[in-house]
Every structure is written in C-alpha cells, then in structure tokens.
Amino acid sequence: QVQLVESGGGLVQPGGSLRLSCAASGSIFSVFTMGWYRQAPGKQREMVARNTIGGSTNYADSVQGRFTISRDNAKKTVYLQMNSLKPEDTAVYYCAAMPPGVMVPRYWGQGTQVTVSS
C-alpha cells in the first residue's frame, strides 16, 4: 500500500514562509514523480510544483520564484518551501505521486491547510 502523509501547514502572515513535507511509504518514491497541488475554496485543484526522479522541476506561474520543491530519496520525503506567501496562496495543499511519464497523479495525500492572513 502507498501512503502519502503531509505535514507543515498552518497560519502565516503575508510575506512569511512555510515548509511542507510529505513522507511516502512503499517503493514508489524511487521511480515516481512527486508533486504538490492545491485547492482553494470554490476553485479547482491545481498543480503547484512537480519534481521528477531525475531532478527536473516545474512550477505554476503563480508560484515561480517563491516556492521550491525538493526531495530526499533516502528519507522518501518531498518538500515544498514556500516563501513570500500571499493571501491568494491560501488553500489545502496535497502531496501527489505520478508514475514516470504520466502527469495525472495516481496517489494523493490527505491534504494540509495553509492559511495566509494578517
């Protein structure tokens, strides 16, 4: 069984930073692309960042230059460092895992709330 468990969400003021973590169980981490998605109230879930096993990354335009995705293969953990947070970054953030070459997530975490507010 594959489990993705997120942590690190919370309340932060505009301009602040948070780091999300996602720990993966099972053997997928060594081959799967890992990513972060988010869903704000009343909006569709959207891709925030992805990181392939080869180290390639891509980001949504709205977070480019402010967010950084990274992975620690030994710990089977993927991170999302979020800097210069804005109120519009408020959402539930989900960790996702995708088979190689596939952009649609096969596995999802339970989500962690990020709220950016003064």
N, CA, C and O of each residue as an XYZ file, in Angstrom:
472
protein
N       0.837     -1.183      0.000
C       0.000      0.000      0.000
C       0.879      1.243      0.000
O       1.943      1.272      0.618
N       0.414      2.261     -0.703
C       1.131      3.527     -0.765
C       0.399      4.540      0.095
O      -0.816      4.707     -0.013
N       1.140      5.201      0.935
C       0.576      6.286      1.729
C       1.442      7.519      1.590
O       2.670      7.442      1.607
N       0.788      8.646      1.453
C       1.465      9.943      1.425
C       0.918     10.750      2.595
O      -0.291     10.952      2.704
N       1.803     11.206      3.464
C       1.377     11.922      4.662
C       2.038     13.293      4.688
O       3.258     13.414      4.795
N       1.196     14.329      4.587
C       1.708     15.700      4.583
C       1.779     16.246      6.007
O       1.077     15.792      6.910
N       2.644     17.227      6.171
C       2.726     17.969      7.427
C       3.313     19.342      7.135
O       3.894     19.570      6.074
N       3.152     20.258      8.095
C       3.788     21.557      7.975
C       2.871     22.715      7.638
O       3.324     23.857      7.567
N       1.597     22.448      7.430
C       0.684     23.549      7.141
C       0.416     24.386      8.374
O       0.846     24.045      9.476
N      -0.300     25.486      8.179
C      -0.635     26.335      9.300
C      -1.022     27.723      8.864
O      -1.294     27.974      7.690
N      -1.041     28.629      9.835
C      -1.389     30.031      9.604
C      -0.112     30.863      9.574
O       0.739     30.741     10.455
N       0.013     31.704      8.562
C       1.199     32.549      8.424
C       0.771     33.905      7.892
O      -0.209     34.015      7.155
N       1.504     34.924      8.267
C       1.207     36.266      7.785
C       1.703     36.452      6.356
O       2.627     35.758      5.931
N       1.112     37.369      5.616
C       1.615     37.667      4.278
C       3.094     38.034      4.313
O       3.546     38.779      5.182
N       3.825     37.503      3.364
C       5.263     37.712      3.327
C       6.056     36.664      4.079
O       7.283     36.623      3.983
N       5.374     35.825      4.822
C       6.047     34.799      5.617
C       6.372     33.558      4.822
O       6.156     33.496      3.611
N       6.899     32.561      5.530
C       7.339     31.317      4.901
C       6.791     30.114      5.653
O       6.524     30.174      6.853
N       6.633     29.031      4.924
C       6.279     27.735      5.487
C       6.990     26.663      4.666
O       7.292     26.855      3.488
N       7.250     25.529      5.318
C       7.766     24.383      4.580
C       6.853     23.193      4.807
O       6.621     22.777      5.942
N       6.347     22.660      3.728
C       5.522     21.462      3.777
C       6.394     20.237      3.532
O       7.360     20.281      2.771
N       6.031     19.150      4.193
C       6.714     17.878      3.996
C       5.699     16.808      3.638
O       4.542     16.864      4.054
N       6.149     15.828      2.856
C       5.299     14.700      2.500
C       6.145     13.440      2.568
O       7.087     13.263      1.796
N       5.796     12.574      3.500
C       6.504     11.309      3.661
C       5.738     10.211      2.934
O       4.527     10.064      3.097
N       6.469      9.442      2.128
C       5.852      8.382      1.330
C       6.237      7.012      1.851
O       7.387      6.778      2.224
N       5.276      6.117      1.872
C       5.557      4.731      2.205
C       5.565      3.906      0.927
O       5.109      4.375     -0.116
N       6.069      2.706      0.995
C       6.095      1.865     -0.189
C       7.324      2.123     -1.044
O       8.219      2.874     -0.656
N       7.356      1.494     -2.208
C       8.555      1.536     -3.041
C       8.463      2.522     -4.191
O       9.358      2.567     -5.035
N       7.386      3.322     -4.243
C       7.189      4.181     -5.403
C       8.158      5.352     -5.455
O       8.446      5.886     -6.526
N       8.654      5.742     -4.299
C       9.385      7.009     -4.248
C      10.607      6.995     -5.148
O      11.025      8.044     -5.639
N      11.181      5.833     -5.368
C      12.410      5.765     -6.149
C      12.170      5.930     -7.643
O      13.125      6.131     -8.394
N      10.921      5.851     -8.097
C      10.658      5.966     -9.530
C       9.585      6.988     -9.883
O       9.522      7.443    -11.025
N       8.748      7.351     -8.930
C       7.629      8.218     -9.243
C       8.028      9.689     -9.232
O       8.915     10.106     -8.487
N       7.353     10.458    -10.074
C       7.380     11.907     -9.969
C       6.544     12.305     -8.760
O       5.456     11.771     -8.547
N       7.053     13.234     -7.979
C       6.320     13.726     -6.811
C       5.904     15.170     -7.052
O       6.615     15.934     -7.704
N       4.762     15.525     -6.525
C       4.285     16.876     -6.766
C       3.426     17.407     -5.638
O       3.012     16.677     -4.737
N       3.176     18.685     -5.716
C       2.272     19.380     -4.797
C       1.165     20.042     -5.611
O       1.423     20.679     -6.632
N      -0.050     19.883     -5.148
C      -1.219     20.520     -5.728
C      -1.917     21.305     -4.619
O      -1.646     21.100     -3.436
N      -2.808     22.193     -5.009
C      -3.571     22.913     -4.008
C      -4.980     23.176     -4.507
O      -5.240     23.231     -5.709
N      -5.877     23.337     -3.552
C      -7.259     23.640     -3.878
C      -7.785     24.679     -2.907
O      -7.867     24.446     -1.701
N      -8.137     25.824     -3.454
C      -8.731     26.896     -2.659
C     -10.251     26.738     -2.685
O     -10.790     26.106     -3.592
N     -10.942     27.305     -1.702
C     -12.405     27.195     -1.665
C     -13.047     27.701     -2.946
O     -12.746     28.803     -3.405
N     -13.925     26.901     -3.520
C     -14.631     27.302     -4.723
C     -13.821     27.225     -6.001
O     -14.296     27.640     -7.058
N     -12.601     26.699     -5.924
C     -11.745     26.613     -7.107
C     -11.337     25.172     -7.373
O     -11.429     24.307     -6.501
N     -10.887     24.937     -8.596
C     -10.407     23.610     -8.954
C      -9.020     23.370     -8.371
O      -8.255     24.299     -8.115
N      -8.727     22.094     -8.172
C      -7.388     21.745     -7.723
C      -6.400     22.051     -8.844
O      -6.668     21.783    -10.015
N      -5.249     22.617     -8.466
C      -4.261     22.999     -9.463
C      -2.874     22.509     -9.062
O      -2.556     22.365     -7.881
N      -2.068     22.262    -10.079
C      -0.688     21.853     -9.839
C       0.117     23.044     -9.341
O       0.001     24.142     -9.887
N       0.912     22.844     -8.337
C       1.792     23.887     -7.806
C       3.238     23.634     -8.246
O       3.905     24.535     -8.752
N       3.712     22.405     -8.049
C       5.089     22.085     -8.400
C       5.232     20.578     -8.571
O       4.531     19.798     -7.925
N       6.151     20.179     -9.451
C       6.448     18.764     -9.650
C       7.949     18.548     -9.694
O       8.708     19.429    -10.098
N       8.361     17.370     -9.275
C       9.782     17.033     -9.244
C       9.939     15.580     -9.685
O       9.426     14.669     -9.035
N      10.652     15.369    -10.793
C      10.836     14.009    -11.282
C      11.996     13.336    -10.571
O      12.788     13.994     -9.898
N      12.092     12.038    -10.721
C      13.180     11.298    -10.096
C      14.526     11.738    -10.662
O      15.555     11.621     -9.997
N      14.512     12.245    -11.898
C      15.756     12.727    -12.500
C      16.142     14.121    -12.058
O      17.221     14.606    -12.398
N      15.261     14.778    -11.294
C      15.588     16.089    -10.759
C      14.965     17.250    -11.514
O      15.149     18.403    -11.125
N      14.238     16.974    -12.578
C      13.568     18.065    -13.286
C      12.413     18.594    -12.453
O      11.712     17.836    -11.783
N      12.227     19.909    -12.506
C      11.139     20.526    -11.745
C      10.340     21.449    -12.652
O      10.867     21.990    -13.623
N       9.092     21.619    -12.333
C       8.312     22.668    -12.973
C       7.305     23.207    -11.973
O       6.874     22.512    -11.053
N       6.942     24.467    -12.181
C       6.119     25.221    -11.236
C       4.972     25.930    -11.956
O       5.054     26.258    -13.140
N       3.923     26.147    -11.211
C       2.869     27.020    -11.695
C       3.425     28.438    -11.798
O       4.277     28.836    -11.004
N       2.946     29.186    -12.764
C       3.435     30.560    -12.947
C       3.222     31.391    -11.681
O       4.032     32.260    -11.359
N       2.150     31.125    -10.980
C       1.791     31.941     -9.814
C       2.751     31.767     -8.640
O       2.777     32.602     -7.736
N       3.543     30.688     -8.644
C       4.456     30.454     -7.519
C       5.920     30.469     -7.938
O       6.813     30.392     -7.095
N       6.164     30.569     -9.246
C       7.537     30.576     -9.758
C       8.358     31.655     -9.050
O       7.937     32.808     -8.958
N       9.521     31.270     -8.557
C      10.396     32.222     -7.884
C      10.125     32.375     -6.395
O      10.931     32.966     -5.676
N       9.005     31.851     -5.925
C       8.680     31.940     -4.490
C       8.672     30.574     -3.817
O       9.008     30.464     -2.638
N       8.296     29.546     -4.542
C       8.214     28.185     -3.993
C       9.336     27.334     -4.579
O       9.760     27.531     -5.718
N       9.802     26.390     -3.776
C      10.819     25.448     -4.228
C      10.449     24.041     -3.793
O      10.200     23.790     -2.614
N      10.413     23.126     -4.749
C      10.153     21.725     -4.442
C      11.481     20.981     -4.423
O      12.363     21.232     -5.244
N      11.608     20.066     -3.477
C      12.819     19.250     -3.396
C      12.438     17.883     -2.834
O      11.360     17.704     -2.267
N      13.340     16.932     -3.005
C      13.058     15.595     -2.495
C      14.309     14.987     -1.890
O      15.428     15.241     -2.338
N      14.095     14.187     -0.872
C      15.169     13.442     -0.221
C      14.837     11.971     -0.428
O      13.985     11.413      0.265
N      15.520     11.346     -1.392
C      15.176      9.970     -1.738
C      15.478      8.998     -0.598
O      14.779      7.997     -0.441
N      16.487      9.275      0.181
C      16.821      8.389      1.296
C      15.725      8.401      2.355
O      15.447      7.378      2.981
N      15.106      9.560      2.554
C      14.035      9.687      3.555
C      12.656      9.486      2.941
O      11.654      9.492      3.657
N      12.591      9.306      1.619
C      11.313      9.165      0.918
C      10.390     10.330      1.252
O       9.212     10.147      1.555
N      10.943     11.503      1.190
C      10.203     12.702      1.569
C      10.374     13.769      0.500
O      11.468     13.969     -0.029
N       9.278     14.450      0.189
C       9.316     15.589     -0.719
C       8.884     16.824      0.061
O       8.005     16.760      0.919
N       9.512     17.931     -0.252
C       9.285     19.176      0.477
C       8.772     20.264     -0.472
O       9.008     20.228     -1.679
N       8.076     21.215      0.109
C       7.704     22.418     -0.622
C       8.031     23.604      0.273
O       7.338     23.860      1.258
N       9.077     24.316     -0.070
C       9.442     25.534      0.647
C       8.675     26.688      0.019
O       8.788     26.942     -1.180
N       7.901     27.377      0.833
C       7.060     28.463      0.340
C       7.497     29.761      0.998
O       7.413     29.911      2.217
N       7.960     30.687      0.189
C       8.406     31.992      0.673
C       7.534     33.091      0.095
O       6.810     32.883     -0.879
N       7.611     34.254      0.703
C       6.848     35.424      0.231
C       5.387     35.070      0.011
O       4.809     35.376     -1.032
N       4.806     34.429      0.996
C       3.433     33.952      0.854
C       2.451     35.102      0.741
O       2.623     36.166      1.335
N       1.412     34.847     -0.046
C       0.367     35.832     -0.306
C      -0.979     35.267      0.136
O      -1.135     34.049      0.215
N      -1.944     36.120      0.423
C      -3.275     35.613      0.795
C      -3.860     34.667     -0.244
O      -4.591     33.740      0.104
N      -3.543     34.893     -1.517
C      -4.074     34.026     -2.561
C      -3.429     32.645     -2.585
O      -3.861     31.778     -3.345
N      -2.417     32.431     -1.778
C      -1.831     31.097     -1.628
C      -2.626     30.242     -0.639
O      -2.354     29.051     -0.486
N      -3.588     30.839      0.019
C      -4.415     30.093      0.965
C      -5.157     28.965      0.257
O      -5.870     29.197     -0.720
N      -4.984     27.745      0.754
C      -5.585     26.566      0.120
C      -5.255     25.341      0.955
O      -4.451     25.396      1.886
N      -5.893     24.237      0.599
C      -5.456     22.940      1.092
C      -4.416     22.418      0.109
O      -4.668     22.348     -1.094
N      -3.267     22.058      0.618
C      -2.164     21.581     -0.213
C      -2.080     20.058     -0.126
O      -2.098     19.479      0.960
N      -1.989     19.428     -1.290
C      -1.964     17.978     -1.386
C      -0.655     17.504     -1.995
O      -0.174     18.066     -2.979
N      -0.098     16.486     -1.413
C       1.028     15.780     -1.996
C       0.486     14.757     -2.990
O      -0.568     14.163     -2.763
N       1.211     14.551     -4.095
C       0.755     13.620     -5.117
C       1.938     12.855     -5.689
O       3.069     13.342     -5.706
N       1.652     11.648     -6.156
C       2.676     10.814     -6.786
C       2.183     10.339     -8.141
O       1.050      9.881     -8.286
N       3.070     10.461     -9.140
C       2.712     10.137    -10.515
C       3.718      9.149    -11.099
O       4.922      9.299    -10.890
N       3.235      8.133    -11.834
C       4.171      7.212    -12.479
C       5.037      7.962    -13.481
O       4.643      9.030    -13.950
N       6.195      7.435    -13.817
C       7.072      8.106    -14.784
C       6.355      8.397    -16.091
O       5.686      7.525    -16.647
N       6.494      9.622    -16.582
C       5.906      9.999    -17.860
C       4.429     10.290    -17.827
O       3.833     10.602    -18.858
N       3.829     10.194    -16.661
C       2.389     10.428    -16.525
C       2.182     11.680    -15.692
O       2.791     11.822    -14.633
N       1.341     12.579    -16.147
C       1.138     13.827    -15.429
C      -0.080     13.782    -14.516
O      -0.313     14.728    -13.765
N      -0.844     12.730    -14.561
C      -2.024     12.617    -13.700
C      -1.641     11.846    -12.442
O      -1.153     10.720    -12.536
N      -1.851     12.431    -11.275
C      -1.494     11.723    -10.040
C      -2.248     10.410     -9.868
O      -3.440     10.302    -10.154
N      -1.496      9.411     -9.385
C      -2.129      8.141     -9.054
C      -2.438      8.050     -7.568
O      -3.409      7.410     -7.164
N      -1.606      8.693     -6.759
C      -1.786      8.657     -5.319
C      -1.838     10.077     -4.778
O      -1.167     10.982     -5.274
N      -2.663     10.243     -3.739
C      -2.824     11.547     -3.095
C      -2.649     11.420     -1.591
O      -2.974     10.396     -0.992
N      -2.127     12.485     -0.998
C      -2.146     12.597      0.449
C      -3.482     13.146      0.919
O      -4.373     13.416      0.112
N      -3.615     13.307      2.223
C      -4.890     13.737      2.789
C      -5.055     15.256      2.763
O      -6.162     15.760      2.954
N      -3.977     15.979      2.532
C      -4.042     17.434      2.455
C      -3.673     18.108      3.757
O      -3.897     17.566      4.840
N      -3.104     19.297      3.643
C      -2.777     20.110      4.805
C      -3.159     21.561      4.499
O      -2.885     22.075      3.414
N      -3.793     22.204      5.473
C      -4.306     23.566      5.259
C      -3.186     24.592      5.417
O      -2.420     24.560      6.379
N      -3.114     25.493      4.457
C      -2.222     26.654      4.539
C      -3.100     27.898      4.461
O      -3.857     28.079      3.507
N      -2.991     28.745      5.470
C      -3.768     29.983      5.504
C      -2.809     31.154      5.635
O      -2.004     31.215      6.565
N      -2.907     32.082      4.690
C      -2.058     33.275      4.700
C      -2.957     34.464      5.006
O      -3.783     34.863      4.185
N      -2.787     35.015      6.179
C      -3.669     36.093      6.618
C      -3.004     36.889      7.714
O      -2.229     36.356      8.508
N      -3.318     38.188      7.751
C      -2.817     39.040      8.831
C      -3.827     39.100      9.968
O      -3.587     39.770     10.972
